[in-house]
Amino acid sequence: MKLAEALAERAEAVRRVEQLKSRVVDSARYQEGETPAENASDLLAEADEALSALETLIRRVNRTNATVQLAEGGTLTDALARRDVLRMRHAVLTAAADAAAGAGGRGYGRQLRSELLMLSALPVADLRRQADDLAREIRELDVRIQRTNWEADLLD
C-alpha cells in the first residue's frame, strides 16, 4: 500500500469513528417503554475496534513519514513540519497586512475632518508580497509532499 492510500484510509477511519461516536451518544439514553434505535454497547465495541485499527494505521504512517526521504533532502516529517510553520507564517502576515490596510471595518476611516486619521504601522504592500512568496513556497512544498506520498510504500 502506498502512503497516500494509507492517508486516505486514515481520514476515512477518523470519519467512521466520529460517526460511531455520534450514534453512541444518540443511543446512550432512551425513554422508558421504548426501544433505542441502536444498541449503544455494540456501537461502543465497534468504535473500539475502529480506534484500534486507526491507531495501528497512524503508527505505520508516522513510522513511514519519519523514515522516507524527500528527493530534495530531509524526511517527510521534516517537510510536514516545514509546511505547517509556513502556513502559520502566511496566516500571520496576511492578518497583519489586512489589519494594517484597515480591512474588516476596524475604524481606519474617518467621517469628519475633526476625527483622527488612522495610519498604518506596517508596509502593507511588502507584507502582501511576502505572503504571496510564502503561498508559492507552500504550494511547491505540498506538491513535493504529495508526490512522495504516492511514491513511498507504507512501512509495517
Secondary structure, DSSP 8 states (H G I E B T S, - for coil): -BHHHHHHHHHHHHHHHHHHHHHHHHHS---TTS--SS-HHHHHHHHHHHHHHHHHHHHHHHHHHHH-B-TTSSBHHHHHHHHHHHHHHHHHHHHHHHHHHTTTT-S-S-SSTTS-----SS-HHHHHHHHHHHHHHHHHHHHHHHHHHHHSB---
